[in-house]
């Protein structure tokens, strides 16, 4: 049936039908190979992600003793939240350190922050004005591991009125042990 149909075609029609069949064959191959290569690329990407995850897990396994020591130290040393008054204690500590380094504290505000399964937090937000070196020493003194103080946000700019001074807005939180622990 197909042989008879093909026999009735002239030379030009045979050439065109072979050309159309060849183009269809090439497009079909192009589509199939594209799908295969994209699947291969996804598999390689997935493999690299899994290898990286495995490397991280290996590090955690090797350093398990260190992380256990850190968790034990946290349980022993992280303070308990006694009440909202702890936020004012944080602000008093910040003002004391700022006075030690001649950092001007403006517009202080206190409050309680979010609670997570790992911690409870109180925060103090304020603006600062200071030359750069005292500000660096202030930042260093405030954030010591034993104080459980973290900077949640800091925005620093050069003071337009005094190019030797920095102005900034800061939000500092003290992390306390989670509730019920």
KEMIMI-841304 format. One line per field, with one value per residue (C-alpha): residue in three letters; x, y, z. Coordinates in Angstrom, 3 decimals, padded with zeros to 6 digits. Last residue first. Layout:
<recs>
r (ALA,...)
X (X,...)
Y (Y,...)
Z (Z,...)
</recs>
This chain:
<recs>
r (UNK,UNK,UNK,UNK,UNK,UNK,UNK,UNK,UNK,UNK,UNK,UNK,UNK,UNK,UNK,UNK,UNK,UNK,UNK,UNK,UNK,UNK,UNK,UNK,UNK,UNK,UNK,UNK,UNK,UNK,UNK,UNK,UNK,UNK,UNK,UNK,UNK,UNK,UNK,UNK,UNK,UNK,UNK,UNK,UNK,UNK,UNK,UNK,UNK,UNK,UNK,UNK,UNK,UNK,UNK,UNK,UNK,UNK,UNK,UNK,UNK,UNK,UNK,UNK,UNK,UNK,UNK,UNK,UNK,UNK,UNK,UNK,UNK,UNK,UNK,UNK,UNK,UNK,UNK,UNK,UNK,UNK,UNK,UNK,UNK,UNK,UNK,UNK,UNK,UNK,UNK,UNK,UNK,UNK,UNK,UNK,UNK,UNK,UNK,UNK,UNK,UNK,UNK,UNK,UNK,UNK,UNK,UNK,UNK,UNK,UNK,UNK,UNK,UNK,UNK,UNK,UNK,UNK,UNK,UNK,UNK,UNK,UNK,UNK,UNK,UNK,UNK,UNK,UNK,UNK,UNK,UNK,UNK,UNK,UNK,UNK,UNK,UNK,UNK,UNK,UNK,UNK,UNK,UNK,UNK,UNK,UNK,UNK,UNK,UNK,UNK,UNK,UNK,UNK,UNK,UNK,UNK,UNK,UNK,UNK,UNK,UNK,UNK,UNK,UNK,UNK,UNK,UNK,UNK,UNK,UNK,UNK,UNK,UNK,UNK,UNK,UNK,UNK,UNK,UNK,UNK)
X (013.043,009.361,009.762,012.879,016.129,016.752,018.033,018.856,017.901,019.483,017.822,020.092,019.727,022.861,024.786,028.555,030.905,033.904,031.669,029.828,026.508,025.711,026.513,027.953,025.479,024.877,021.804,021.874,019.310,018.833,022.071,022.475,022.966,023.433,025.717,028.192,028.874,029.898,027.971,027.941,031.705,032.402,029.679,030.945,034.552,033.412,031.453,034.471,036.561,033.881,033.024,029.701,025.981,023.563,019.849,017.867,016.035,016.004,014.773,013.489,013.790,012.658,014.724,015.110,011.422,010.845,009.591,009.444,010.347,009.493,009.900,012.226,012.717,015.672,015.461,019.150,022.303,025.579,028.698,031.409,032.953,032.121,028.847,027.808,028.613,026.414,023.621,023.585,023.459,020.569,018.741,019.182,017.910,014.906,014.150,014.516,011.617,009.264,009.566,011.911,013.337,015.823,019.522,021.556,024.505,023.876,021.610,023.872,027.004,025.304,024.355,027.913,029.390,027.008,028.020,031.713,031.082,029.123,031.950,032.634,028.908,028.183,031.026,029.763,026.260,027.598,029.461,026.318,024.264,026.884,026.765,022.960,023.007,025.620,023.517,020.382,022.202,023.509,020.020,018.526,021.181,020.483,016.758,017.511,019.757,017.086,014.336,016.525,017.475,013.775,012.878,015.881,015.177,011.573,012.699,015.290,012.811,010.192,012.803,013.865,010.246,009.637,012.808,011.903,008.423,009.998,012.441,009.683,007.488,010.330,011.000,007.358,005.069,003.058,005.721,005.446,001.734,002.288,005.012,002.713,000.000)
Y (025.162,026.114,029.266,029.363,030.553,034.259,036.134,039.781,041.903,044.948,047.170,049.848,053.096,054.910,058.094,058.131,060.991,062.468,063.872,066.084,067.645,064.926,062.173,059.233,056.396,053.211,050.979,048.063,045.312,042.320,042.922,040.101,040.052,036.749,038.472,035.591,035.558,039.248,041.708,044.980,045.355,044.840,047.247,049.901,049.379,049.853,052.981,054.409,054.006,055.422,058.748,058.671,059.169,056.396,055.773,053.369,050.077,047.795,044.247,041.378,037.813,034.276,031.398,028.033,027.082,030.617,033.752,037.099,040.417,042.196,045.922,048.855,052.278,054.669,057.898,058.896,057.181,059.164,056.997,058.237,054.738,054.202,056.087,053.692,050.706,052.124,053.095,049.577,048.012,050.309,049.341,045.650,046.192,048.000,044.930,042.673,044.560,042.685,039.633,037.053,035.729,032.998,033.477,031.270,029.879,026.216,025.357,027.260,025.501,022.123,023.048,024.226,021.021,018.943,021.020,020.341,016.616,016.470,018.026,014.979,014.308,017.953,018.027,014.817,016.285,019.335,017.122,015.027,018.117,019.151,015.689,015.819,019.212,017.986,014.903,016.993,019.228,016.182,014.635,017.903,018.052,014.443,015.163,018.243,016.121,013.442,015.965,017.760,014.416,013.582,017.008,017.090,013.519,014.430,017.558,015.593,012.846,015.422,017.245,013.941,012.960,016.388,016.046,012.482,013.718,016.618,014.310,011.820,014.666,015.880,012.394,011.679,009.931,006.886,004.479,005.918,005.238,001.720,001.132,002.506,000.000)
Z (080.290,080.223,078.162,076.046,077.623,077.090,074.055,074.475,071.503,069.892,067.328,065.985,064.091,063.040,062.813,062.252,062.959,061.112,058.351,060.880,059.800,057.242,059.797,057.881,057.789,059.792,059.819,062.218,062.693,064.983,066.849,069.322,073.092,074.904,077.446,077.761,074.033,073.962,071.836,073.748,074.105,070.386,069.254,071.666,070.515,066.905,067.844,069.662,066.471,064.044,065.645,067.468,067.116,067.985,067.547,069.689,069.793,072.811,072.583,074.672,073.465,074.141,072.791,071.046,070.585,069.299,070.982,069.260,070.801,074.004,074.206,074.720,073.122,073.166,071.138,071.303,072.582,072.216,072.158,074.533,074.940,078.637,078.226,075.447,077.674,080.453,078.046,076.581,080.059,081.032,077.816,078.607,082.152,080.673,078.547,081.608,083.153,080.810,083.041,084.544,081.313,082.220,081.536,079.189,081.157,081.960,079.031,076.638,077.957,077.458,073.883,073.224,074.641,072.483,069.459,070.149,070.632,067.393,065.404,063.217,062.787,062.010,059.468,057.844,057.671,055.864,053.386,052.853,052.114,049.558,047.958,047.873,046.170,043.667,042.907,042.438,039.984,038.114,037.994,036.757,034.014,033.005,032.842,030.713,028.477,028.002,027.293,024.768,023.166,022.710,021.272,018.901,017.796,016.975,015.174,013.172,012.189,011.205,009.096,007.469,006.731,005.185,003.045,002.004,001.013,-000.933,-002.779,-003.610,-004.880,-007.144,-008.524,-009.337,-006.899,-008.024,-006.740,-003.228,-003.097,-004.314,-001.722,000.973,000.000)
</recs>
